[in-house]
Each structure stands twice: as structure tokens, then as C-alpha cells.
Amino acid sequence: MSKSLTSLLATSVAFSLLVGCANSNTGSQSSQGTTEAPKGPTPITIMANLHTPEVPNQEIEKLLEERTNTNLTIQWVPDGSYDEKLNAAFATGGLPQAVFMRNQTSLLLFREAFRSNQFWEIGPYLKDYPNLKNLDPKVLNNTSVDGKIYALYQERPLSKQGIIYRKDWADALGIPAPKTIDDLYNMAKAFTEKDPDKNGKNDTIGFTDRNDLIYGAFKTISSYFGTPNNWAVKDGKIIPEFEDPAYMETLKWFQKLHKEGLINKDFPATSKNDQQNLFNTGKAGIYVGSLQDVTTLQQKLSGTGMKFELDVLNRIEGPKGPGVWALPGFISAVIFPKSAVKTEAELKSILTYFDKLMAPENTNLIFYGMEGKHYTLKDGKAEVTSDVKLWERDVKAYQALMIGGESTIKMLEPTYTLPVRAKAEQQVKDNNNFLIHDPTPPLDSKTYTEKGLRLQEIIKDATYKFILGGIHEAGFKKEVEKWKAEGGQKIMDEYTASYQAVNKK
């Protein structure tokens, strides 16, 4: 998110000029028409992000056209230059009919364009389509502007966060899988002090962590304590997570880990690669992050010749029960410019295509490829070909066209040869039962856009200082007051005003 915000802050001023320029080009193009859709294949132009070195083989595209009765023209744009091409095409009125966003930040840049009626509001139409109506209202809301839906989203798991640990160490010490925050602390202490690898040396620690307060251990553990996700609604107002008492409880917990040597001492300066190396070389026994990382950790440990067993868990009981922070639920989205889609009939034809795209057989086609060539069925699940070059050349790029995902489409499940990875995937799904959502994705704060990243550094530094023992509770609160004085209070006020405006509708 920090990288995305950097991009957003760097381009927001320039982009506002692009919006103004594009405003002068729309004119009567925003008027709605009622002409009938053509009876033959529907021609649709699409701009999509290319994540592979080369444009994909068109075999799947042709099959997709046959199944959806369309004539597709796909403009594949390399990921590295996508936003630049997107902004240039928008400024000159050269966007195609369906435009995929590079990421969540790209979508934010179009908010003023949505408000100025340059893109179709599609929310009212979704109920008329058998598949599109199944899109998750909560995720749609996270893409919305002023309560209005302009985009179809491409799903990503709401939360992949959890714990990966050395089960062989736990078994050797007679420790069951932790169920509470206290259990997790006790496991870390035992892994540090009781020679879990039985080599007679004092050379292990509990946690391995890195210089990332979001995707490292801190935010996930914080959510176990019941901390809000970035922001919270309290008495009708938006407040930051670090004003919630659970944030301070998390700080004290990590300070205790650090003081007792149960976590790598230099974690604020440790990269993800070095964090994983501590785990993969048998120096640390607990890794908090994406549950899907268990595949990488398993593979690297397997190459060491050590005997080991990994396990995963996602449910930790805190003071408020289980809880885990959630992402907005989408990685990309597609929007429909009125400069290219001139009539309501055209829009409905394009929405019909995306509705057909969400049919399981078509989603499977763009996600896995062709059965017998790119994947085979094994016990009713998709086993992707071992020919990585073939799959990347023919299939991978088309995943960028996907709408929705496995929670809204009865698509094939993948086959995982590693049992612990299969277990991790089930736990990713189980996380949906106790998510902690951020209330601000559909809200606006101009000050956050302009200053949010810089201001967050104040809290980031104060968090590390507290954990390392440089400041105490009074010192942390002083830094929060500094954050407020330099713009944080204004962010709170703007988000609160936006929240109240949206919830009055």
C-alpha cells in the first residue's frame, strides 16, 4: 500500500489536470441512447494489463469470442508503462470501451472523472444480469464513489494472513497448536529457550519478522488484539487505528518479545528475504504473513536437507474473539468511458459480455486454459500443466480479464500437491468468517491524498521506537498529537464528513 500511495501522491496533481482536459472533450458523449444492440457478434474494445513478456497466443481469445458471441479487440499494455498509457489515452479521449485499472490506486485517480459523468454508473444495471448480480456488495462498495458503482472488480482474497510454524519443534517440546495470543507468546518463548531443534545450542528464536508493519507480523497480531483496520467508526466519526486501546496492547506485546529476545532484534531493518532466511535456515520457528508463503518456505527448507514439518493456523483468540484485518477485496477493476461507450444499449451489450465471462466454463478458460492442454482434471480439481512456458505463453495474460473470483463463481479449484498448502488455502477462506474491515476505501480525504503517506511515517517511527524501548506510552501519545497537528486531525474530519455524507444516502 505504501508503494501504491507513493505513486498516487506523485501523480495526483498531474492527473487532476488530465481530468479537466478530458472534461472539455466529453460534450454530448455522456448522453444516453436506446439503440438496439447488433444481432451479430458484439464488437468490444478492451485495454488490459500485460504481466507477461509477450502478448499471449490468441487461441483462448478466439474460443472466448465464440462462447460470448463477441469480436474482441484487446490492447495489451505492459505493466511497467500501464498508468502512463492509461492517463495519456484518457486525456486525449482515446480510451477503449472497457478499461482495466492497473491496481486500486489507479482507480482512485479517476474519482473526479466519475463525479463529472465521464464514465458510466453501472450499479443500477447489475441486478439484471444472472452472474454480475452475484458480485459481493461489500467489495463493490469499496470501489464506489459517493455511494455509486462505476466498476466491475477482479477479486482477490480478503485476507491471506496467518501463522506458519515449525510443527516438528512444537511436537518435540510437547506444545499444541496455539489458540490464543498467550499461547503464541508461550510458543515463541519455548522456541527461544528450550532448544527445539535438540542440537544442544542456544541458537533459535521464536518469531522472525521484517521491516513492514502491514504485511509483516505487526498488523496481523494487532488484529488478533482487536485493533481496527487502519481506521474505525466510533460514535459516527472516523478515528485512526492507533487511537484504539488495542493498538497500545499490541505495542506492549511486541516490546516484550523484543526485550526478551523472542524475535529477531533487528527486525525493523530486516528485508522479507532475510526474514524468510531466518526461518529457512532453522534459526526461527514462527512466521506471520501470507499463509500462501508456506509453499516457498517448504521448498527452501526442503533444499537444506533438514528434517522438518510445517503447519499453518489462522484462528487466534484475542480479547474480542478471532479477528483478522481485511483488504478491500479487489486487485483490479474495469470501467466504461462514455467517450467510447456512447449509448445505454452499447453499455448493456458490454455488460452482457462480462456477465457471460463470469460463467464457470469461461472463467475456467481464462484462468486455467484449455482442458487437456493447459490443465487436467484430478479428483474434480484442476492440475495445471508442468510446462510453465506453455502456460505462461497461452494462459497467464488472460487472467487479467477476469471479473469476480472463486467466492462469486463456481469455478474449478486448483490441485495442491503440498498438503500444508491445501490447508492454508482452506484457512484463507475461513478468514472470511471474522474479518476486520477498513471503512475508508469508499470515502474521500483530500488531505490524506496529499499528506497521508508522510504523516504515516510519524506513527511508523513512533511504533518502532516504542517496541525498541526508545519511548513509552506518554511519548507515543505525544507523537499521535504531532500527527494530528500536522494534518491528521484534518484527515479525520474529512473522512468523517465523507462517511456521514455517504451514509445519509
C-alpha positions in Angstrom: 0.0 0.0 0.0 2.9 2.4 0.8 4.3 1.9 -2.8 0.8 2.5 -4.2 0.4 5.7 -2.2 3.7 6.9 -3.4 2.5 6.5 -6.9 -0.7 8.2 -6.1 0.9 11.2 -4.4 3.3 11.6 -7.3 0.6 11.7 -9.9 -2.5 13.2 -8.3 -1.8 16.8 -9.2 -1.0 16.0 -12.8 -4.0 13.7 -13.1 -6.4 16.4 -11.9 -5.2 18.4 -14.9 -6.0 15.4 -17.1 -9.5 15.2 -15.7 -10.0 18.9 -16.6 -8.7 18.4 -20.1 -10.9 15.3 -20.6 -13.9 17.2 -19.3 -13.7 19.5 -22.3 -13.8 16.6 -24.7 -16.9 14.7 -23.4 -19.6 17.1 -24.5 -22.7 15.2 -25.7 -20.9 11.9 -25.4 -22.4 11.4 -22.0 -26.0 11.3 -23.3 -27.8 8.0 -23.1 -29.3 6.4 -26.1 -31.6 3.4 -26.7 -30.5 2.0 -30.0 -30.7 -1.8 -30.3 -27.5 -3.9 -29.9 -26.2 -5.5 -33.2 -27.5 -9.1 -33.8 -24.1 -10.4 -34.8 -21.0 -10.7 -32.7 -20.7 -7.7 -30.4 -17.5 -5.7 -31.1 -15.8 -4.8 -27.8 -12.5 -2.9 -27.4 -10.6 -3.6 -24.2 -7.4 -2.2 -22.6 -5.7 -4.7 -20.2 -2.6 -5.0 -18.2 0.1 -7.4 -19.6 2.0 -9.3 -16.9 4.0 -11.5 -19.3 6.9 -10.6 -21.6 4.9 -11.2 -24.8 1.3 -10.8 -26.0 -0.4 -14.1 -25.5 -1.4 -16.7 -28.1 -4.9 -15.8 -29.4 -6.3 -19.4 -29.2 -8.1 -18.7 -25.9 -9.3 -15.3 -27.1 -10.9 -17.0 -30.2 -12.7 -19.5 -28.0 -13.9 -16.8 -25.7 -15.3 -14.9 -28.7 -17.2 -17.9 -29.9 -18.6 -18.6 -26.4 -19.7 -15.0 -25.7 -20.7 -14.0 -29.3 -18.2 -11.1 -29.4 -15.5 -9.7 -31.5 -12.8 -8.7 -29.1 -10.0 -6.2 -29.7 -7.6 -6.3 -26.8 -5.0 -3.7 -26.4 -2.3 -5.3 -24.2 -0.2 -2.7 -22.3 2.9 -3.8 -20.4 2.6 -3.4 -16.7 5.5 -1.0 -16.3 4.0 1.6 -18.6 0.3 1.0 -18.0 -0.6 4.0 -15.9 1.3 6.3 -18.3 -0.6 4.9 -21.3 -3.9 5.0 -19.4 -3.6 8.6 -18.4 -2.5 9.7 -21.9 -5.4 7.9 -23.6 -7.8 9.4 -21.1 -6.5 12.9 -21.7 -6.9 12.6 -25.5 -10.3 10.8 -25.4 -8.7 7.7 -26.8 -9.8 5.1 -24.2 -11.5 1.9 -25.5 -14.9 0.7 -24.3 -13.7 -1.4 -21.3 -10.7 -0.2 -19.4 -9.0 -2.3 -16.7 -7.2 -0.5 -13.9 -3.7 -1.4 -13.0 -4.5 -1.6 -9.3 -6.6 0.0 -6.5 -4.6 3.3 -6.6 -5.2 3.7 -10.4 -9.0 3.5 -9.7 -8.7 6.3 -7.0 -7.2 8.6 -9.6 -10.5 8.5 -11.6 -12.8 9.6 -8.8 -13.2 13.2 -10.1 -13.8 11.8 -13.6 -16.6 9.6 -12.2 -18.1 12.6 -10.4 -18.0 14.6 -13.6 -20.1 12.0 -15.5 -17.3 10.8 -17.8 -17.8 7.1 -17.0 -21.0 5.0 -16.8 -22.5 4.4 -13.4 -23.2 0.6 -13.7 -24.6 -0.1 -10.2 -28.3 0.1 -11.2 -27.8 -2.4 -14.1 -26.1 -5.3 -12.2 -29.3 -6.8 -10.8 -30.4 -7.5 -14.4 -27.6 -10.0 -15.0 -27.5 -13.5 -13.6 -23.8 -13.5 -12.8 -22.9 -9.9 -12.3 -25.6 -9.6 -9.6 -23.6 -12.1 -7.5 -20.6 -9.8 -7.1 -20.0 -9.0 -3.4 -21.8 -5.8 -2.3 -19.1 -5.1 0.2 -16.3 -5.3 -2.3 -18.4 -3.3 -4.8 -18.8 -0.6 -2.1 -15.0 -0.5 -1.7 -14.8 0.5 -5.4 -17.6 3.1 -5.1 -17.5 6.9 -5.3 -20.2 8.8 -3.3 -22.1 5.5 -2.9 -22.2 4.9 -6.7 -20.8 1.9 -8.5 -18.7 2.5 -11.6 -16.5 -0.6 -11.8 -16.7 -4.4 -12.0 -13.9 -5.8 -9.8 -11.4 -8.5 -10.1 -11.4 -10.5 -6.8 -8.5 -11.1 -4.5 -8.7 -12.9 -1.1 -9.9 -10.5 1.6 -7.3 -11.8 4.0 -4.5 -14.3 3.4 -2.9 -13.6 6.8 -2.0 -16.2 9.3 0.8 -18.1 11.0 3.3 -20.6 9.7 5.3 -22.5 12.3 7.7 -25.4 12.8 5.4 -28.2 13.9 8.3 -30.6 14.5 9.7 -28.1 17.0 6.3 -27.8 18.7 6.0 -31.6 18.8 9.5 -32.0 20.2 8.6 -29.6 23.1 5.0 -31.0 23.6 3.4 -27.8 22.5 -0.1 -28.0 20.9 -1.1 -25.6 18.1 -1.6 -22.2 19.8 -5.2 -21.0 20.2 -4.7 -17.7 22.0 -2.3 -14.7 22.0 -0.8 -16.0 25.2 -0.3 -19.5 23.6 1.5 -17.8 20.7 3.8 -15.9 23.2 4.5 -19.1 25.1 5.4 -21.0 21.9 7.8 -18.2 20.9 9.4 -18.3 24.4 9.8 -22.1 24.3 11.2 -22.0 20.7 13.8 -19.5 22.0 14.7 -21.0 25.4 14.1 -24.8 25.2 16.3 -25.9 22.3 13.5 -27.1 20.0 15.9 -28.5 17.4 17.7 -30.5 20.1 21.2 -29.5 18.9 22.4 -28.5 22.4 22.9 -24.9 21.3 21.1 -21.6 22.2 20.7 -20.7 18.6 16.9 -20.4 17.9 14.3 -17.7 18.4 10.5 -17.7 18.2 9.5 -15.0 15.7 11.2 -13.9 12.5 9.8 -10.6 11.3 10.7 -7.8 8.8 10.6 -4.1 8.2 6.9 -4.0 7.3 4.2 -3.1 9.8 1.5 -4.1 7.4 2.4 -7.4 5.7 4.9 -8.4 8.4 3.8 -9.7 11.8 2.6 -6.5 13.5 -0.7 -5.7 11.8 -1.9 -9.3 11.9 -1.0 -9.7 15.6 -2.6 -6.3 16.2 -5.8 -7.6 14.6 -5.8 -10.6 17.0 -5.9 -8.0 19.8 -8.9 -6.4 18.1 -7.3 -3.3 16.7 -9.3 -1.6 13.9 -8.1 -2.0 10.3 -6.4 1.4 9.6 -9.5 3.3 10.7 -12.6 2.8 12.7 -16.0 4.3 13.1 -16.7 5.5 16.7 -19.8 7.5 17.6 -20.3 8.4 13.9 -16.7 9.6 13.5 -13.6 8.2 11.8 -10.7 7.6 14.1 -7.2 6.1 13.3 -6.4 2.6 14.5 -3.6 3.8 16.7 -6.1 5.7 19.0 -7.7 2.4 19.8 -6.5 0.8 23.1 -5.8 -2.5 21.3 -3.0 -0.8 19.3 -1.2 0.1 22.6 -1.7 -3.5 23.8 0.0 -4.7 20.6 2.9 -2.3 21.1 3.4 -3.6 24.6 3.3 -7.2 23.4 5.9 -6.6 20.7 8.1 -4.7 23.2 8.0 -7.7 25.5 9.0 -10.0 22.6 11.9 -7.7 21.7 13.1 -7.2 25.3 13.1 -11.0 25.9 14.8 -11.8 22.6 11.9 -13.8 21.3 12.1 -12.0 17.9 15.0 -11.0 15.7 16.4 -7.9 17.3 16.9 -6.0 14.0 13.5 -6.7 12.5 12.8 -3.0 11.8 15.7 -3.2 9.3 15.2 -6.8 8.1 14.1 -7.5 4.5 11.5 -10.1 3.6 14.2 -12.3 2.0 16.3 -12.1 5.2 13.2 -12.7 7.3 12.5 -15.9 5.4 16.1 -17.0 5.5 16.0 -17.0 9.3 13.1 -19.4 9.0 14.6 -21.5 6.2 17.9 -22.0 8.0 16.3 -23.2 11.2 17.0 -20.1 13.2 13.4 -19.1 13.8 10.2 -21.1 14.2 7.3 -18.7 13.7 6.5 -16.8 10.5 3.5 -14.4 10.4 2.3 -13.2 7.0 0.6 -14.7 4.0 -0.4 -18.2 4.6 0.4 -19.0 0.9 4.0 -18.3 1.7 4.1 -21.8 3.2 4.9 -23.1 -0.3 8.0 -21.0 -0.7 9.2 -21.8 2.9 8.6 -25.5 2.4 10.6 -25.6 -0.9 13.5 -23.7 0.6 13.6 -25.8 3.7 13.5 -29.0 1.6 16.7 -27.9 -0.1 18.6 -27.8 3.2 18.4 -31.5 4.0 17.0 -30.8 7.4 14.1 -32.9 8.8 11.2 -30.6 9.4 7.4 -30.3 9.4 5.4 -27.1 8.8 1.9 -26.3 9.9 -0.4 -23.3 9.4 -3.1 -21.7 11.5 -5.4 -18.7 11.1 -7.6 -18.5 14.2 -6.1 -16.9 17.3 -8.5 -15.9 20.0 -7.9 -12.4 21.4 -9.9 -10.2 23.9 -12.6 -9.7 21.3 -12.5 -13.3 19.8 -10.9 -14.1 16.5 -10.3 -11.3 14.1 -8.0 -10.6 11.1 -7.6 -7.4 9.0 -9.0 -7.4 5.5 -8.0 -5.9 2.2 -10.6 -4.1 0.1 -11.2 -7.4 -1.8 -10.2 -6.4 -5.3 -6.9 -6.2 -7.1 -8.1 -4.6 -10.3 -11.4 -3.3 -11.8 -12.8 -2.4 -15.2 -14.6 0.9 -16.0 -16.5 2.1 -19.0 -15.8 5.6 -20.5 -18.7 7.5 -22.1 -16.3 8.7 -24.8 -16.2 5.2 -26.1 -19.5 3.7 -24.9 -21.9 6.2 -26.3 -25.3 4.6 -25.7 -27.0 2.6 -23.0 -27.5 -0.2 -25.5 -23.8 -0.4 -26.1 -23.2 -0.5 -22.3 -25.7 -3.3 -21.9 -24.1 -5.3 -24.6 -20.7 -4.9 -23.0 -22.1 -5.9 -19.6 -23.7 -8.9 -21.2 -20.2 -10.0 -22.3 -18.8 -9.6 -18.8 -21.8 -11.5 -17.4 -21.0 -14.4 -19.8 -17.4 -14.2 -18.8 -18.4 -15.0 -15.3 -19.9 -18.3 -16.4 -17.8 -21.0 -14.8 -16.7 -22.6 -18.1 -15.5 -19.2 -19.3 -13.8 -18.3 -16.1 -12.0 -21.6 -16.1 -10.9 -21.0 -19.6 -9.2 -17.7 -18.9 -7.9 -18.8 -15.5 -6.6 -22.3 -16.3 -6.7 -22.5 -20.1 -7.9 -25.4 -22.2 -8.5 -28.8 -20.6 -6.2 -31.5 -21.8 -3.7 -28.9 -23.0 -3.1 -26.5 -20.1 -4.6 -28.4 -17.3 -6.2 -31.8 -16.5 -8.8 -32.8 -14.0 -7.7 -34.7 -11.0 -10.4 -35.7 -8.4 -12.6 -32.9 -9.9 -9.8 -30.2 -9.4 -7.6 -28.5 -12.0 -4.0 -29.7 -12.2 -2.1 -27.1 -14.2 0.5 -28.4 -16.8 4.1 -28.7 -15.6 5.1 -26.9 -18.9 5.4 -23.5 -17.3 6.5 -21.8 -20.6 3.4 -23.1 -22.4 1.0 -22.0 -19.6 2.6 -18.5 -19.4 2.6 -18.1 -23.2 -1.0 -19.2 -23.7 -2.9 -18.6 -20.4 -1.3 -16.3 -17.8 -2.1 -13.0 -19.5 -5.8 -13.7 -19.9 -6.2 -13.9 -16.1 -6.1 -10.0 -16.3 -9.5 -10.1 -17.9 -11.2 -11.9 -15.1 -14.2 -10.5 -13.2 -15.2 -11.7 -9.8 -13.4 -14.8 -8.5 -13.9 -18.0 -6.6 -16.2 -16.6 -4.0 -18.7 -15.5 -6.6 -18.2 -18.1 -9.3 -18.3 -21.9 -9.1 -15.0 -22.3 -10.8 -12.7 -25.2 -10.6 -10.5 -25.5 -7.6 -6.7 -25.9 -8.1 -4.9 -29.1 -7.1 -2.2 -28.6 -4.5 0.4 -31.3 -4.3 1.6 -29.9 -0.9 -1.0 -30.8 1.8 0.0 -27.9 4.1 -0.6 -25.5 1.1 -4.1 -27.0 0.6 -4.7 -26.5 4.4 -3.5 -22.9 4.0 -6.0 -22.2 1.2 -8.8 -23.5 3.4 -7.8 -21.2 6.1 -7.6 -18.2 3.7 -11.3 -18.9 3.0 -12.0 -19.4 6.7 -10.6 -15.9 7.4 -13.8 -14.5 5.8 -15.7 -15.5 8.9 -14.0 -12.9 11.2 -12.7 -10.1 9.0 -12.0 -6.6 10.3 -12.8 -4.2 7.5 -11.3 -0.7 6.8 -14.3 1.7 6.5 -12.4 4.3 4.3 -12.0 2.8 0.8 -15.2 4.4 -0.4 -14.5 7.6 1.4 -12.6 10.8 0.5 -9.9 12.9 2.2 -8.0 15.4 0.1 -5.5 15.8 3.0 -4.9 12.1 3.1 -4.2 12.0 -0.6 -1.7 14.9 -0.2 -0.1 14.2 3.1 -1.2 10.7 4.3 2.0 8.9 3.4 4.3 11.4 5.0 2.1 11.6 8.2 2.1 7.9 8.5 5.8 7.9 8.9 5.3 9.7 12.2 3.3 6.8 13.5 5.6 4.2 11.9 8.6 5.7 13.6 6.8 6.0 16.9 5.7 2.4 16.7 9.2 1.1 16.2 10.6 3.4 18.9 8.1 2.1 21.4 8.8 -1.6 20.6 12.6 -1.0 20.8 12.2 0.8 24.2 13.0 4.3 22.9 9.7 5.9 24.1 7.0 4.9 26.5 3.2 5.3 26.4 3.3 9.1 27.0 5.9 9.5 24.3 3.8 7.6 21.8 0.7 9.7 22.6 2.8 12.8 22.0 3.7 11.6 18.5 0.0 11.0 17.9 -0.7 14.6 18.8 2.0 15.7 16.4 0.3 13.6 13.7 -2.9 15.4 14.4 -1.4 18.8 14.4 0.4 18.3 11.1 -2.7 17.2 9.2 -4.0 14.1 10.9 -7.0 15.8 12.5 -8.0 17.3 9.2 -7.9 13.8 7.7 -10.1 12.5 10.4 -12.6 15.4 9.9 -12.6 14.9 6.1 -13.2 11.2 6.4 -15.9 11.8 8.9 -17.7 14.3 6.7 -17.4 11.8 3.8 -18.7 8.9 5.9 -21.7 10.9 7.1 -22.5 12.1 3.6 -22.4 8.6 2.1 -24.4 7.1 5.0 -27.2 9.7 4.7 -28.0 8.4 1.2 
